[in-house]
């Protein structure tokens, strides 16, 4: 590197070839080459992600992130550290840079690994959720097929937010009710169909369905990342 102890170098990597700049100036030349030495640490990790314009307003720094990282087993967690103000554009869609701090040392991670980031912008606890397939709509609004004493009736419901194939029910159903949920099936000769089944709801724990009792429901924002 042609460096000696006690010699001053600039962060801009000025000069020609591998020769360091002798300047101790705190500013760097915008036209200079990349730095001669890059210091990295395996003690902490970050994810460089992007979020589109329709989702960036939903998230804020400190929000939780769930990360699926190539080479890592299971889900890795993190928090949003920063959200960029200047967008880039690809195919007419604006996207914004988001940096996620990875929680913990994570010794199995590697620089440059591909990441899919789920950014949790809202979490509701102890709510009624049903499979979105169970909700039907007509001119009067939304309804589900509720089973009472072996008979099926249409029960009008008010819906809230939806995520991951589940929809929040704000009124019209209670925990312990039984509803009809169409099930998507694949036919051996090609094509798809549906079958009907009855389930007791809502899902228990992180929006899982079906199950007994009330559950938690997470609403993720979009986000894909790099290293």
Phi, psi and omega in degrees: 000355182057039178246145178233156180304133177088355181278140179271136177229153179262155179290343182278350180067043183291176181090186182248152178059225180263008182284127180285157175281139179274359182285142177255016181297143180280345180268157180238151180281123183296340181264001183285166179283178180292161183299148181287327183234131176245119181264125179234166179221139175267005180283342178211157183226155174222158178243128173266112184238172174228146178230136183283170187296331181285342184248340188296331179287348181275336188259162177211162178298142183096345177295149180285148176231138173250126190242130171253112189241131177302129179094347179254138180270133179077186182272134175254141185252157177198183177227150179289121182267323181204154178231120184289150179265337183260124184269161167243160185234134176222118180065029178084001180252125179281139176226153186237139181286136178231132178252129179246125173278126179279134181283131177084171183288322178052068184294345182273355182280159180223144180299137177087000181293148179282140185228138166248120185251129172254117184260117184272109182260347179204140177224128179249138181247149175055056179239164177268124177231148176225163173299136179298336179294338183280347186268126177246160181225141173220193183296341181267354180125210183261147177208161172235160176270106184263136181260118179233117180053042176083356180249144182261128177230156177275124180249120179291134181228156170252130184256154176247227183281156179234146177194139173060033179082010179235152181229137177285136175252116182270337176199155177109342178222158176229158177302134181101343175295154178246133182230164177265128180237113176298143180243131179282132179232153178254124179277147183297330181272010183101156180088176182229162176210183178230152171230161185254144176212156179254140182221148171264136186233173004268181179284149180256127173080111175053033173077017178289146184218138358269176178176177181259155178083183180268163186220171175264150188223119180257140180245102183275150169262164182289154177175120172239151189225175175251230185276000000 
